[in-house]
Amino acid sequence: MNTNNKDPLHGKKLEDIINELVDFYGWEQLGVMITIRCFTHDPNVKSSLHFLRRTPWAREKVEKLYLHMLSQK
């Protein structure tokens, strides 16, 4: 069993990713960077999770932004 996985998304929950992005950028900036309704109109974690779990293209954008955020830290 290989426990040295180099993928920063490995084992990361989508909810944790959203929370970290919101903490780093805030909902308003997040809505500017990724223009999806769950980030721009009455944003919250629950609605974002619901949308992102059903929409692969949006989840991919969120994951890319998360990786970019990690490189900024």
Secondary structure per residue as TSV (DSSP state, phi and psi in degrees):
chain	resnum	aa	ss	phi	psi
A	1	M	-	360.0	124.6
A	2	N	-	-93.0	113.8
A	3	T	-	-100.6	5.3
A	4	N	-	-101.1	53.8
A	5	N	-	-73.3	128.8
A	6	K	-	-89.0	-9.4
A	7	D	-	-74.0	115.9
A	8	P	T	-66.7	-15.9
A	9	L	T	-88.2	-12.3
A	10	H	T	-62.4	122.9
A	11	G	T	78.5	4.7
A	12	K	-	-91.7	127.8
A	13	K	-	-78.3	145.3
A	14	L	H	-59.1	-38.4
A	15	E	H	-61.1	-40.9
A	16	D	H	-65.5	-39.1
A	17	I	H	-62.4	-47.0
A	18	I	H	-61.0	-46.6
A	19	N	H	-60.6	-40.9
A	20	E	H	-66.8	-39.6
A	21	L	H	-64.5	-42.1
A	22	V	H	-65.5	-40.9
A	23	D	H	-63.2	-37.8
A	24	F	H	-79.6	-47.1
A	25	Y	H	-103.2	-31.4
A	26	G	-	86.7	156.7
A	27	W	H	-62.5	-41.3
A	28	E	H	-62.3	-49.4
A	29	Q	H	-66.8	-36.7
A	30	L	H	-61.7	-40.5
A	31	G	H	-66.5	-28.8
A	32	V	H	-75.1	-41.5
A	33	M	H	-73.0	-37.8
A	34	I	S	-129.5	102.1
A	35	T	-	-82.9	85.9
A	36	I	-	-130.0	146.2
A	37	R	H	-56.3	-36.9
A	38	C	H	-67.4	-13.6
A	39	F	H	-101.7	-17.8
A	40	T	H	-107.8	-25.8
A	41	H	S	-120.4	107.7
A	42	D	S	50.3	59.0
A	43	P	-	-70.1	142.6
A	44	N	-	-158.3	163.4
A	45	V	H	-65.4	-41.8
A	46	K	H	-61.4	-47.5
A	47	S	H	-67.9	-35.2
A	48	S	H	-65.3	-44.3
A	49	L	H	-59.6	-45.5
A	50	H	H	-58.3	-48.1
A	51	F	H	-67.7	-46.7
A	52	L	H	-68.2	-31.0
A	53	R	H	-70.0	-23.3
A	54	R	H	-101.6	-5.6
A	55	T	-	-130.3	92.8
A	56	P	H	-57.8	-39.4
A	57	W	H	-64.6	-37.3
A	58	A	H	-72.0	-40.1
A	59	R	H	-62.3	-38.7
A	60	E	H	-61.9	-40.8
A	61	K	H	-63.8	-40.5
A	62	V	H	-65.1	-43.4
A	63	E	H	-64.8	-38.7
A	64	K	H	-64.9	-41.8
A	65	L	H	-65.3	-37.8
A	66	Y	H	-61.1	-44.8
A	67	L	H	-63.6	-38.3
A	68	H	H	-64.1	-42.3
A	69	M	H	-60.8	-41.9
A	70	L	H	-60.9	-37.2
A	71	S	H	-71.1	-24.2
A	72	Q	H	-76.6	-27.8
A	73	K	-	-73.2	360.0
